[in-house]
């Protein structure tokens, strides 16, 4: 549903249609799909398996149903052997950063990270021998004191101190991981510095030291694992239970430093999206490593990334801290100076002491030095909400929320973890993450500050159904400014999903394919009905129409999860329900309202015979769960048949790879659809069209408004692309007849 399917708009001529097709059946404990029974007799033609295979492939790209295969296809990956040219000193750079010396006199400092339990900074000191101690804690006044009794760790000691995040990966906030000066050895310090586990993990057959840095994947591109680099050019992933996986080996020489992972946002980060980045001090380059395949790319920055020491993604509302080794000084910069580059990649270079901002412009990377005056020699650098005089603690930061979503009507009790919370703070929900700013969509009526690191609240109701989807958490804090009444918003990148309880993900299986392939995802909606069991979706989400080379048939093994949000399981599925076993994001509950199966499926003869997208609708009757029909559990939206044309509508759809509802609103204009085999849709009411597009998996999503005597009434379902617009099958008299037949069915 990407707007590139090449659909052509044609004029339709209306004429009446007659019949409605039904498929029904039962599902036993050992059955994986519905046994189909034809209620209205039809003459079926022979199936051509080879034609079906090719047609199935075409469906996955030209309709809004999303197809999953049981086997992972071959992955083509371009390894970048030549660096991307970077426009140094990019024109129009608006952000500049002035460093502030915070504390001096540290004994040969190296590494630094944020120690969340006390909201302070922890540093590794006494390079090269680690005597009399290896770690110092730096308080808010810049005073440093020994942290733990650990000593004798040799070489450069870099620290990965775990902090709360939406991708903790099983690690415990406050625990610290670091190298010991011994080949392949990772040590762990826990219990507030009281418990040393050495070794925690010894990397198998690793001959290099861990002097280059460690990073816990807070962006969930490597499963939350610890990313580790070594002095023989190796890069590892290590899980919280100590399982080590070598991703890449023997590249970059002995100077791999300061790794990070990058959010999987290709529009912003280009080829670095979803990758591990590693600085290479000796070669002045950045390496990208695929966290799954281990493929390596080399990026030379046009020669301006010399002595690359550490790479970061700039977080929102966090101060910068860096160890200036040459002057034994801890340098800092207030968070406000980074507002314009939140989310960008920054690179600290050692010998030149620069802090380079690196961005992707769609075709290449460009960079410039943020600093008004460079440091002497950077070693460890990081961002943190802690404050060290004269830099105050940054504003409140949010790191996690549990659960990760709730219904648009509000009422979900949430626990939010972060830092620097104060009495009077208000939890709010925003349409965009930093650096983009916008007023909050909704704020909690009451926020309880449990501690500086935790708040609890009840999620508010959204102003309207059209505000659902993935929002972002933030804090509103009052008051500042001369009048003492201005409000400051501190937004975060932590998502919270608002869903519609009656709308969710529908998975179905193509019975002509094996149990490990041929699955499709769509969007479906529970309607108010007499039997309290009817769900509406697109016709192509429940059946496959006839073509010159293919017999018509129904899909099977329907599984519907209303209100589902988060990732779907895409590996190892042998039934439609298996796709929901991953559960909702950040929530121990597997899904808000269960997974429901169908006992009857219906569409119309014009869709089955001819693939008429103007009548591309389908209905399912769902089995009861624990003696309750689906409408009794999640409610139902009212159907609006034969709505007045030319009204404004809000369309919804949930692509399988998004994990939340997408929303688009506009004024409907009638449109026609042209089937890919050249058949002109000329039967039934003309399709509805609005100016937007949805990715695959949004098929069957409802078109909703309240202009026809029904509050949040459903008058159409996503069908296909009309040239570059989104089209929906209009729910007219034909659909109403099918619905009436379905709501009259007794529910098992």
C-alpha positions as CSV (number, residue, x, y, z in Angstrom):
1,X,0.0,0.0,0.0
2,X,2.9,2.2,-0.9
3,X,1.3,4.3,-3.7
4,X,3.6,2.8,-6.3
5,X,1.4,-0.1,-7.4
6,X,0.5,1.6,-10.6
7,X,-3.3,1.4,-10.2
8,X,-5.2,3.4,-12.8
9,X,-8.4,5.3,-12.1
10,X,-11.3,4.6,-14.5
11,X,-15.0,5.6,-14.6
12,X,-17.4,3.0,-13.3
13,X,-20.9,2.3,-14.5
14,X,-23.2,1.1,-11.7
15,X,-25.5,-1.8,-11.9
16,X,-27.2,-4.0,-9.3
17,X,-25.5,-7.1,-8.0
18,X,-27.0,-10.1,-6.4
19,X,-25.5,-12.8,-4.4
20,X,-23.4,-13.0,-1.3
21,X,-20.9,-15.8,-0.8
22,X,-20.3,-17.5,2.6
23,X,-17.7,-19.8,3.8
24,X,-18.1,-21.5,7.2
25,X,-16.6,-24.3,9.2
26,X,-15.2,-25.6,12.5
27,X,-11.9,-25.5,14.2
28,X,-10.8,-28.4,16.3
29,X,-7.8,-28.7,18.6
30,X,-5.7,-30.3,15.8
31,X,-7.0,-28.1,13.0
32,X,-4.9,-25.2,11.7
33,X,-7.5,-23.7,9.4
34,X,-11.2,-23.4,8.7
35,X,-12.9,-26.3,6.9
36,X,-14.8,-24.4,4.2
37,X,-18.5,-25.0,3.4
38,X,-20.1,-23.1,0.5
39,X,-23.5,-21.7,1.6
40,X,-24.5,-20.3,-1.8
41,X,-23.8,-22.9,-4.5
42,X,-21.2,-22.0,-7.2
43,X,-19.5,-23.8,-10.0
44,X,-15.8,-24.0,-9.2
45,X,-13.1,-24.4,-11.8
46,X,-9.8,-26.3,-11.5
47,X,-6.9,-24.7,-9.6
48,X,-3.6,-24.2,-11.4
49,X,-0.9,-24.5,-8.7
50,X,1.9,-22.9,-10.8
51,X,-0.3,-19.9,-11.7
52,X,-1.3,-19.6,-8.1
53,X,2.3,-19.3,-6.9
54,X,3.0,-16.4,-9.2
55,X,-0.3,-14.7,-8.5
56,X,0.4,-14.9,-4.7
57,X,3.6,-13.1,-5.2
58,X,1.8,-10.4,-7.2
59,X,-0.8,-10.0,-4.5
60,X,1.8,-9.3,-1.8
61,X,3.0,-6.2,-3.7
62,X,-0.1,-4.7,-5.3
63,X,-2.6,-5.0,-2.5
64,X,-2.6,-3.7,1.1
65,X,-2.5,-7.1,2.6
66,X,0.9,-7.8,4.0
67,X,2.4,-11.2,3.2
68,X,4.9,-13.2,5.4
69,X,6.9,-16.2,4.3
70,X,8.1,-18.9,6.6
71,X,11.6,-18.8,5.1
72,X,13.7,-15.8,5.1
73,X,14.7,-14.7,1.6
74,X,18.2,-14.0,0.5
75,X,19.4,-10.6,1.8
76,X,21.3,-8.4,-0.6
77,X,23.7,-6.1,1.2
78,X,26.1,-3.5,-0.3
79,X,29.3,-3.4,1.6
80,X,30.7,0.1,1.5
81,X,34.4,-0.1,0.7
82,X,34.7,3.5,-0.2
83,X,33.7,6.2,2.2
84,X,30.9,8.6,1.5
85,X,32.1,12.1,0.8
86,X,31.1,14.5,3.5
87,X,30.6,18.2,3.1
88,X,32.7,19.5,5.9
89,X,31.5,22.8,7.4
90,X,28.0,22.3,6.0
91,X,26.3,25.5,5.1
92,X,23.5,26.7,7.3
93,X,24.8,24.9,10.5
94,X,22.8,26.6,13.3
95,X,24.1,24.8,16.4
96,X,27.3,25.7,18.2
97,X,28.4,24.3,21.6
98,X,30.7,25.9,24.1
99,X,32.5,23.6,26.6
100,X,32.6,24.4,30.3
101,X,35.4,22.9,32.5
102,X,33.7,21.1,35.4
103,X,36.4,19.5,37.4
104,X,40.2,19.1,37.2
105,X,42.9,17.1,38.9
106,X,41.6,13.7,38.0
107,X,44.4,11.1,38.0
108,X,44.8,10.1,34.4
109,X,41.1,9.7,33.5
110,X,39.9,7.6,30.6
111,X,36.3,6.4,30.5
112,X,33.0,8.1,31.6
113,X,29.3,7.1,31.8
114,X,26.1,7.9,33.7
115,X,25.5,6.2,37.0
116,X,21.7,6.3,37.3
117,X,21.2,5.1,40.9
118,X,22.7,8.3,42.2
119,X,22.3,10.6,39.2
120,X,26.0,11.1,39.0
121,X,28.9,10.5,36.6
122,X,31.3,7.6,37.0
123,X,34.8,7.7,35.6
124,X,37.7,5.3,35.1
125,X,40.9,6.7,36.5
126,X,44.5,5.9,37.2
127,X,45.4,4.7,33.7
128,X,47.6,2.6,33.1
129,X,47.9,0.4,36.2
130,X,44.6,1.0,38.1
131,X,46.2,1.9,41.5
132,X,45.0,2.7,44.1
133,X,41.5,2.4,42.5
134,X,40.0,2.2,39.0
135,X,36.7,4.2,39.4
136,X,35.7,7.6,40.8
137,X,32.2,8.9,41.3
138,X,31.8,12.6,40.5
139,X,29.1,14.5,42.5
140,X,27.0,17.5,41.5
141,X,29.7,19.8,42.9
142,X,32.5,18.3,40.8
143,X,34.1,16.5,43.7
144,X,35.4,13.0,43.0
145,X,35.8,10.1,45.3
146,X,36.6,6.4,44.9
147,X,33.7,4.2,43.7
148,X,34.1,0.6,44.9
149,X,37.3,-1.1,45.9
150,X,38.1,-2.4,42.4
151,X,41.7,-1.8,41.5
152,X,44.5,-3.2,39.3
153,X,42.6,-3.2,36.0
154,X,45.2,-2.3,33.4
155,X,45.1,-0.5,30.0
156,X,42.4,1.9,29.0
157,X,39.2,1.1,30.9
158,X,35.9,2.1,29.2
159,X,32.6,1.7,31.0
160,X,29.1,0.6,29.9
161,X,26.9,1.7,32.9
162,X,23.4,0.3,32.4
163,X,20.5,2.8,32.6
164,X,16.7,2.4,32.2
165,X,15.5,2.4,28.6
166,X,12.8,1.0,26.5
167,X,15.2,-1.7,25.4
168,X,17.0,-2.8,28.5
169,X,17.7,-6.3,27.1
170,X,17.5,-7.9,30.5
171,X,20.4,-5.8,31.9
172,X,19.9,-4.2,35.4
173,X,20.2,-0.4,35.7
174,X,23.2,0.6,37.7
175,X,25.3,-2.4,36.8
176,X,28.6,-1.6,35.1
177,X,30.5,-3.6,32.4
178,X,34.1,-3.0,31.4
179,X,37.4,-4.6,30.2
180,X,40.0,-5.7,32.6
181,X,43.2,-5.5,30.6
182,X,43.1,-9.2,29.9
183,X,42.3,-10.6,26.4
184,X,38.5,-11.1,25.8
185,X,37.5,-10.6,29.4
186,X,34.5,-8.6,30.4
187,X,33.9,-7.8,34.1
188,X,30.7,-6.7,35.9
189,X,30.3,-4.5,38.9
190,X,26.9,-4.6,40.6
191,X,25.3,-3.9,44.0
192,X,26.2,-0.3,44.1
193,X,29.8,-1.1,43.5
194,X,30.0,-3.8,46.2
195,X,30.1,-6.9,43.9
196,X,32.7,-7.6,41.3
197,X,32.3,-10.5,38.9
198,X,35.6,-11.0,37.1
199,X,35.3,-12.5,34.6
200,X,31.6,-12.1,33.8
201,X,32.2,-13.3,30.3
202,X,35.3,-14.4,28.5
203,X,34.8,-14.0,24.7
204,X,35.6,-17.3,23.0
205,X,39.0,-17.4,21.3
206,X,39.3,-13.6,21.6
207,X,42.9,-12.4,21.6
208,X,42.2,-8.7,21.8
209,X,41.7,-6.3,24.8
210,X,38.5,-4.4,25.4
211,X,40.1,-1.0,25.5
212,X,37.9,0.5,22.8
213,X,34.6,0.7,24.5
214,X,31.3,-1.1,25.2
215,X,27.7,0.1,24.6
216,X,24.4,-1.4,25.7
217,X,22.0,-1.3,22.7
218,X,19.2,1.1,24.0
219,X,17.8,1.4,20.4
220,X,16.8,-2.2,20.1
221,X,18.5,-2.9,16.8
222,X,20.7,-5.6,18.5
223,X,18.1,-7.0,20.9
224,X,19.4,-4.8,23.7
225,X,22.7,-6.7,23.8
226,X,26.1,-5.3,24.9
227,X,28.2,-4.2,21.9
228,X,31.9,-4.9,22.5
229,X,35.0,-4.0,20.4
230,X,38.5,-5.4,20.8
231,X,42.0,-4.4,19.8
232,X,42.3,-7.1,17.1
233,X,39.4,-5.6,15.1
234,X,36.6,-7.8,16.4
235,X,33.0,-6.7,17.2
236,X,30.8,-8.8,19.5
237,X,27.2,-8.9,20.8
238,X,26.8,-10.2,24.3
239,X,23.4,-10.8,25.8
240,X,22.4,-10.2,29.5
241,X,22.8,-13.9,30.2
242,X,26.4,-13.9,28.9
243,X,25.8,-15.4,25.5
244,X,28.4,-14.0,23.1
245,X,28.2,-13.7,19.3
246,X,31.0,-12.5,17.1
247,X,29.6,-10.3,14.4
248,X,32.8,-9.2,12.6
249,X,36.4,-10.0,12.9
250,X,39.9,-8.7,12.0
251,X,39.0,-5.4,10.5
252,X,40.0,-1.8,11.3
253,X,43.2,-2.8,13.1
254,X,43.8,-2.2,16.8
255,X,42.0,1.1,17.3
256,X,38.3,0.4,17.3
257,X,36.7,2.8,19.8
258,X,33.4,4.1,21.2
259,X,30.6,2.1,19.6
260,X,26.9,2.9,19.5
261,X,23.8,1.5,17.8
262,X,21.6,3.6,15.6
263,X,17.8,3.8,15.5
264,X,16.3,2.0,12.5
265,X,15.1,5.2,10.7
266,X,16.4,5.1,7.2
267,X,15.0,8.5,6.2
268,X,17.1,10.1,8.9
269,X,20.2,7.9,9.1
270,X,20.4,6.5,5.5
271,X,22.7,3.4,5.4
272,X,23.5,3.7,9.1
273,X,19.9,3.1,10.1
274,X,19.6,0.0,12.3
275,X,23.4,-0.6,12.3
276,X,26.2,-0.7,14.9
277,X,28.7,2.1,14.4
278,X,32.3,1.9,15.6
279,X,34.9,4.6,15.6
280,X,38.4,3.8,14.2
281,X,40.9,6.1,15.7
282,X,43.9,4.9,13.7
283,X,42.3,5.1,10.3
284,X,40.0,8.1,10.9
285,X,36.9,6.3,9.7
286,X,33.6,5.0,11.1
287,X,32.6,1.4,10.5
288,X,29.0,0.2,10.2
289,X,28.2,-3.4,11.2
290,X,25.0,-5.2,10.5
291,X,23.8,-6.4,14.0
292,X,22.4,-9.6,12.5
293,X,24.5,-10.5,9.4
294,X,27.8,-8.9,10.5
295,X,28.3,-7.2,7.2
296,X,30.8,-4.3,7.4
297,X,30.8,-0.9,5.7
298,X,33.6,1.6,5.8
299,X,33.0,5.4,5.9
300,X,35.9,7.8,5.7
301,X,34.1,11.1,6.1
302,X,36.1,12.7,3.3
303,X,39.2,12.8,5.5
304,X,37.8,15.0,8.3
305,X,37.1,12.2,10.8
306,X,40.7,11.7,11.8
307,X,41.4,10.0,15.1
308,X,37.7,9.1,15.5
309,X,37.3,8.3,19.2
310,X,33.6,7.8,20.1
311,X,30.3,8.0,18.3
312,X,26.9,8.8,19.9
313,X,23.2,9.5,19.0
314,X,22.3,12.8,20.7
315,X,19.5,12.2,23.2
316,X,17.0,14.8,24.2
317,X,17.3,16.8,27.4
318,X,20.8,15.5,28.4
319,X,24.0,17.3,29.1
320,X,27.3,16.4,27.4
321,X,30.3,15.2,29.4
322,X,33.8,14.4,28.1
323,X,37.1,13.4,29.5
324,X,39.8,15.8,28.2
325,X,42.8,13.6,28.8
326,X,45.4,16.2,27.8
327,X,44.3,18.5,30.6
328,X,43.0,15.9,33.0
329,X,39.7,17.9,32.9
330,X,36.1,16.8,32.9
331,X,34.4,19.1,30.3
332,X,30.7,19.6,29.9
333,X,28.0,21.4,27.9
334,X,24.4,22.1,28.9
335,X,21.7,20.1,27.1
336,X,20.1,23.3,25.7
337,X,23.0,23.8,23.4
338,X,22.2,20.5,21.6
339,X,18.5,21.1,21.1
340,X,18.9,21.6,17.3
341,X,20.8,18.4,16.8
342,X,18.8,16.0,19.0
343,X,18.8,12.6,17.2
344,X,21.9,13.4,15.1
345,X,25.1,11.4,15.1
346,X,28.0,13.1,16.8
347,X,31.6,12.0,16.6
348,X,34.3,12.9,19.1
349,X,37.8,12.9,17.7
350,X,40.8,12.3,20.0
351,X,43.8,14.3,18.9
352,X,42.0,17.2,17.5
353,X,39.4,17.3,20.3
354,X,36.5,18.0,17.9
355,X,32.8,17.1,18.3
356,X,31.4,16.6,14.8
357,X,27.7,16.6,14.0
358,X,27.0,14.1,11.2
359,X,23.8,14.0,9.2
360,X,22.4,12.2,6.2
361,X,21.0,14.5,3.5
362,X,19.4,11.7,1.4
363,X,22.4,11.0,-0.7
364,X,25.5,11.5,1.5
365,X,26.8,12.3,4.9
366,X,27.8,15.8,5.9
367,X,29.5,17.0,9.0
368,X,30.8,20.1,10.9
369,X,32.4,20.8,14.2
370,X,29.9,21.8,16.9
371,X,32.5,23.2,19.3
372,X,33.3,26.9,19.4
373,X,36.7,25.9,20.9
374,X,37.9,22.3,20.7
375,X,39.1,20.2,23.6
376,X,42.7,19.1,24.0
377,X,42.4,15.3,23.7
378,X,39.1,13.4,24.0
379,X,38.9,10.1,25.6
380,X,35.6,9.0,27.0
381,X,32.5,11.0,26.0
382,X,28.8,10.6,26.8
383,X,25.5,12.3,27.4
384,X,23.6,12.2,30.7
385,X,20.9,14.0,32.7
386,X,23.2,14.5,35.7
387,X,24.4,18.0,36.6
388,X,27.8,19.1,37.7
389,X,28.3,22.7,38.8
390,X,28.0,25.1,37.0
391,X,25.9,22.9,34.6
392,X,22.6,22.1,36.3
393,X,20.9,18.7,36.0
394,X,19.1,18.6,32.7
395,X,15.3,18.7,32.7
396,X,13.3,15.6,33.4
397,X,14.1,12.7,31.2
398,X,12.0,9.6,30.5
399,X,13.6,6.3,29.8
400,X,10.7,3.7,30.0
401,X,7.0,3.3,30.4
402,X,5.0,0.3,31.4
403,X,2.7,-0.7,29.9
404,X,3.6,0.6,26.5
405,X,0.1,1.5,25.4
406,X,-3.6,1.6,26.1
407,X,-7.0,2.5,24.7
408,X,-7.7,5.9,23.2
409,X,-10.4,6.4,25.9
410,X,-7.6,6.5,28.6
411,X,-7.7,5.0,32.0
412,X,-4.5,2.9,31.8
413,X,-2.3,3.1,34.9
414,X,1.3,3.7,33.8
415,X,4.7,3.7,35.5
416,X,7.3,5.9,34.0
417,X,11.0,5.7,34.9
418,X,13.6,8.3,34.2
419,X,15.5,11.0,36.0
420,X,15.1,14.5,37.6
421,X,11.4,14.3,38.2
422,X,10.0,16.9,40.6
423,X,6.8,17.5,42.5
424,X,4.4,19.3,40.2
425,X,5.6,17.7,37.0
426,X,2.8,16.6,34.6
427,X,3.0,13.6,32.3
428,X,1.9,14.5,28.8
429,X,1.6,12.8,25.4
430,X,3.0,14.4,22.2
431,X,2.5,13.8,18.5
432,X,6.3,14.0,17.7
433,X,9.6,13.2,19.3
434,X,12.4,15.7,19.7
435,X,13.9,17.6,18.0
436,X,10.5,18.3,16.5
437,X,8.3,20.2,18.9
438,X,4.5,20.4,19.2
439,X,2.1,21.1,22.0
440,X,0.9,18.0,23.9
441,X,-2.2,16.2,22.6
442,X,-3.2,15.2,26.1
443,X,-1.9,15.4,29.7
444,X,-2.7,13.3,32.8
445,X,-5.1,14.8,35.2
446,X,-2.9,13.7,38.1
447,X,0.8,12.7,38.1
448,X,2.4,11.2,41.2
449,X,6.1,11.7,41.6
450,X,7.1,8.6,43.5
451,X,10.8,9.6,43.4
452,X,13.2,11.6,41.3
453,X,13.5,8.5,39.0
454,X,9.8,7.3,38.9
455,X,6.3,8.7,38.4
456,X,2.9,7.0,38.2
457,X,-0.1,8.3,36.4
458,X,-3.3,7.4,34.6
459,X,-3.2,7.8,30.9
460,X,-5.7,10.5,29.8
461,X,-8.3,10.0,27.1
462,X,-7.4,11.5,23.7
463,X,-9.5,14.4,22.3
464,X,-10.6,12.3,19.4
465,X,-10.3,8.9,17.7
466,X,-8.1,10.5,15.0
467,X,-5.4,11.1,17.6
468,X,-4.6,7.4,18.0
469,X,-1.3,5.8,17.0
470,X,2.2,6.1,18.4
471,X,2.6,9.2,20.6
472,X,5.7,10.2,22.7
473,X,5.9,10.8,26.4
474,X,7.1,14.1,27.9
475,X,6.9,16.2,31.0
476,X,5.3,19.6,31.4
477,X,6.9,21.6,34.1
478,X,5.7,24.9,35.6
479,X,6.9,27.5,36.2
480,X,9.7,29.6,34.9
481,X,10.3,33.0,33.3
482,X,9.9,36.5,34.7
483,X,6.1,36.0,35.2
484,X,6.6,32.7,36.9
485,X,3.8,31.1,34.9
486,X,5.5,29.8,31.7
487,X,5.4,26.1,31.1
488,X,8.4,24.1,29.8
489,X,7.9,20.9,27.8
490,X,10.5,18.2,28.1
491,X,9.7,15.7,25.4
492,X,11.3,12.3,24.9
493,X,11.7,9.6,22.3
494,X,9.9,7.0,24.5
495,X,6.7,5.9,22.6
496,X,3.3,5.2,24.0
497,X,0.7,3.6,21.7
498,X,-2.9,4.6,21.9
499,X,-5.1,2.0,20.1
500,X,-8.8,1.6,19.2
501,X,-10.0,-1.5,21.2
502,X,-12.3,-2.5,18.3
503,X,-9.6,-2.3,15.6
504,X,-6.7,-4.7,15.3
505,X,-4.6,-7.0,13.2
506,X,-6.1,-9.8,11.2
507,X,-3.8,-12.7,10.0
508,X,-4.9,-15.3,7.5
509,X,-3.3,-18.2,5.7
510,X,-3.4,-19.1,2.0
511,X,-4.5,-22.8,2.0
512,X,-2.7,-23.4,-1.3
513,X,0.6,-23.0,0.5
514,X,2.5,-24.8,3.3
515,X,1.9,-24.2,7.0
516,X,5.2,-22.3,7.1
517,X,4.4,-19.8,4.4
518,X,1.6,-17.8,2.7
519,X,0.5,-15.7,5.6
520,X,-1.1,-12.3,5.2
521,X,-1.9,-9.5,7.6
522,X,-4.7,-6.9,7.3
523,X,-6.6,-4.6,9.6
524,X,-10.1,-5.4,10.7
525,X,-12.8,-3.8,13.0
526,X,-15.5,-5.2,15.3
527,X,-18.9,-3.9,14.4
528,X,-22.1,-3.6,16.4
529,X,-24.2,-6.5,15.4
530,X,-27.1,-8.5,16.6
531,X,-25.1,-11.6,17.2
532,X,-22.2,-9.4,18.7
533,X,-19.7,-11.3,16.6
534,X,-19.2,-9.5,13.2
535,X,-15.9,-8.1,12.0
536,X,-15.4,-6.2,8.8
537,X,-12.3,-6.0,6.6
538,X,-11.3,-6.0,2.9
539,X,-12.5,-8.7,0.5
540,X,-9.0,-9.4,-0.5
541,X,-8.1,-10.1,3.2
542,X,-10.5,-13.0,3.3
543,X,-10.5,-14.4,-0.3
544,X,-8.7,-14.6,-3.6
545,X,-10.8,-13.7,-6.7
546,X,-10.8,-15.6,-10.0
547,X,-8.5,-14.6,-12.8
548,X,-7.9,-16.1,-16.2
549,X,-5.4,-18.5,-14.7
550,X,-6.8,-19.0,-11.2
551,X,-9.9,-20.3,-9.5
552,X,-11.4,-18.2,-6.7
553,X,-11.0,-19.5,-3.2
554,X,-11.1,-18.3,0.5
555,X,-8.2,-17.8,2.8
556,X,-8.3,-19.8,6.0
557,X,-7.0,-20.0,9.6
558,X,-8.1,-16.5,10.5
559,X,-6.7,-15.0,13.7
560,X,-7.8,-11.5,14.9
561,X,-6.2,-9.5,17.7
562,X,-8.2,-6.3,18.4
563,X,-6.2,-3.5,20.0
564,X,-2.9,-5.3,19.3
565,X,0.2,-3.1,19.2
566,X,3.9,-3.8,18.9
567,X,5.8,-6.2,16.7
568,X,4.5,-9.4,15.1
569,X,6.4,-12.6,15.3
570,X,7.8,-13.3,11.8
571,X,9.8,-16.4,12.4
572,X,8.8,-20.0,12.9
573,X,5.0,-19.5,12.5
574,X,2.9,-22.5,11.6
575,X,-0.4,-20.9,12.3
576,X,-1.9,-17.4,12.0
577,X,-2.1,-17.1,15.8
578,X,1.6,-17.7,16.1
579,X,2.2,-14.2,14.8
580,X,0.8,-12.7,18.0
581,X,3.0,-14.6,20.4
582,X,5.6,-11.8,20.6
583,X,3.1,-9.7,22.7
584,X,2.6,-6.0,22.8
585,X,5.6,-3.7,23.2
586,X,6.9,-3.2,26.7
587,X,4.0,-5.1,28.3
588,X,4.0,-8.6,29.9
589,X,0.5,-9.2,28.6
590,X,0.6,-10.9,25.2
591,X,-2.3,-8.7,23.8
592,X,-5.0,-6.4,25.2
593,X,-8.1,-8.5,24.4
594,X,-7.0,-11.9,23.2
595,X,-6.8,-13.6,19.8
596,X,-10.1,-14.6,18.2
597,X,-10.8,-17.2,15.5
598,X,-13.6,-17.1,12.8
599,X,-16.4,-19.6,12.2
600,X,-17.8,-18.0,9.1
601,X,-16.5,-15.7,6.4
602,X,-18.4,-13.8,3.7
603,X,-17.8,-11.6,0.7
604,X,-19.8,-11.0,-2.6
605,X,-19.8,-12.6,-6.0
606,X,-18.5,-9.5,-7.8
607,X,-15.3,-9.6,-5.7
608,X,-14.9,-13.4,-6.1
609,X,-15.7,-13.5,-9.8
610,X,-13.9,-10.4,-11.0
611,X,-11.8,-8.8,-8.3
612,X,-14.1,-5.8,-8.3
613,X,-12.4,-3.4,-5.8
614,X,-15.4,-1.2,-5.6
615,X,-16.9,-4.2,-3.7
616,X,-13.7,-5.2,-1.9
617,X,-15.2,-5.9,1.5
618,X,-15.5,-9.0,3.6
619,X,-17.0,-9.9,6.9
620,X,-16.1,-12.6,9.5
621,X,-18.1,-14.1,12.3
622,X,-15.9,-14.7,15.3
623,X,-16.1,-17.6,17.7
624,X,-16.8,-16.8,21.4
625,X,-14.0,-16.9,23.9
626,X,-14.7,-18.1,27.5
627,X,-18.4,-17.9,26.6
628,X,-18.3,-14.3,25.5
629,X,-18.7,-12.9,22.0
630,X,-16.1,-10.5,20.8
631,X,-18.4,-7.4,21.0
632,X,-19.0,-8.1,24.7
633,X,-15.2,-8.0,25.4
634,X,-14.1,-5.0,23.2
635,X,-17.3,-3.3,22.2
636,X,-18.2,-2.6,18.6
637,X,-18.3,0.4,16.3
638,X,-21.6,1.1,14.5
639,X,-21.7,0.4,10.8
640,X,-22.8,3.3,8.5
641,X,-24.3,1.9,5.3
642,X,-25.0,4.2,2.4
643,X,-23.4,7.2,3.9
644,X,-23.8,10.6,2.2
645,X,-21.0,11.0,-0.3
646,X,-18.4,13.8,-0.2
647,X,-18.0,13.9,3.5
648,X,-14.8,14.1,5.5
649,X,-13.5,10.7,6.8
650,X,-10.7,9.4,9.0
651,X,-9.0,6.3,7.7
652,X,-7.1,3.9,9.9
653,X,-4.7,1.0,9.1
654,X,-2.1,-1.0,10.9
655,X,0.8,-2.1,8.8
656,X,2.5,-5.3,10.1
657,X,5.9,-3.6,10.4
658,X,4.6,-0.5,12.2
659,X,3.1,-2.0,15.3
660,X,0.5,0.8,15.7
661,X,-2.4,2.4,13.8
662,X,-1.7,4.9,11.1
663,X,-4.3,7.7,10.6
664,X,-5.2,9.8,7.6
665,X,-8.1,12.3,7.3
666,X,-9.6,14.0,4.3
667,X,-12.7,14.8,2.3
668,X,-13.9,11.8,0.2
669,X,-14.1,12.0,-3.5
670,X,-15.6,9.1,-5.6
671,X,-13.1,7.2,-7.5
672,X,-12.8,4.0,-9.6
673,X,-10.3,1.3,-9.6
674,X,-8.7,-0.7,-12.4
675,X,-7.8,-4.4,-11.6
676,X,-4.2,-5.4,-12.6
677,X,-5.4,-7.8,-15.3
678,X,-7.2,-5.0,-17.1
679,X,-10.7,-5.6,-15.9
680,X,-12.6,-2.4,-15.3
681,X,-14.6,-2.2,-12.0
682,X,-18.1,-1.2,-13.2
683,X,-20.4,-2.8,-10.6
684,X,-21.3,-1.4,-7.2
685,X,-20.9,2.1,-5.7
686,X,-17.8,4.0,-6.7
687,X,-14.9,3.6,-4.3
688,X,-14.1,6.4,-1.8
689,X,-10.7,8.2,-2.2
690,X,-8.7,10.6,0.0
691,X,-5.2,12.1,-0.5
692,X,-3.0,9.8,1.5
693,X,-1.2,6.5,1.4
694,X,-0.6,3.6,3.8
695,X,2.0,0.8,3.7
696,X,1.1,-2.9,3.2
697,X,-1.0,-4.5,6.0
698,X,-3.4,-1.5,6.3
699,X,-6.0,-3.2,4.0
700,X,-9.4,-3.6,5.6
701,X,-8.9,-0.7,8.0
702,X,-12.0,1.3,8.8
703,X,-13.1,4.7,7.4
704,X,-14.8,6.5,10.3
705,X,-16.8,9.6,10.9
706,X,-19.7,10.8,13.0
707,X,-21.7,12.7,10.3
708,X,-24.3,10.1,9.5
709,X,-26.2,9.8,12.8
710,X,-23.7,7.4,14.2
711,X,-20.8,8.3,16.5
712,X,-17.6,6.9,15.1
713,X,-19.5,5.0,12.4
714,X,-17.7,2.8,9.9
715,X,-18.7,3.6,6.3
716,X,-15.8,2.0,4.3
717,X,-12.7,-0.2,4.4
718,X,-9.3,0.3,2.9
719,X,-9.0,-1.4,-0.5
720,X,-6.2,-0.3,-2.8
721,X,-4.4,2.6,-4.4
722,X,-6.2,4.8,-6.8
723,X,-3.2,6.2,-8.6
724,X,-1.5,8.1,-5.8
725,X,-4.5,8.2,-3.3
726,X,-5.9,5.8,-0.8
727,X,-9.2,4.1,-1.8
728,X,-11.8,2.4,0.2
729,X,-14.7,0.1,-0.7
730,X,-17.9,2.1,0.1
731,X,-20.2,0.1,2.4
732,X,-23.5,0.4,0.5
733,X,-26.6,-1.7,0.1
734,X,-24.7,-4.7,-1.1
735,X,-22.4,-4.7,1.9
736,X,-25.4,-4.1,4.2
737,X,-27.1,-7.2,2.8
738,X,-24.0,-9.3,3.5
739,X,-23.7,-7.8,7.0
740,X,-27.4,-8.6,7.8
741,X,-26.8,-12.3,6.8
742,X,-23.7,-12.5,8.9
743,X,-25.3,-10.9,12.0
744,X,-28.1,-13.5,11.8
745,X,-25.6,-16.4,12.3
746,X,-25.7,-18.1,15.7
747,X,-22.4,-17.9,17.6
748,X,-20.9,-21.2,18.8
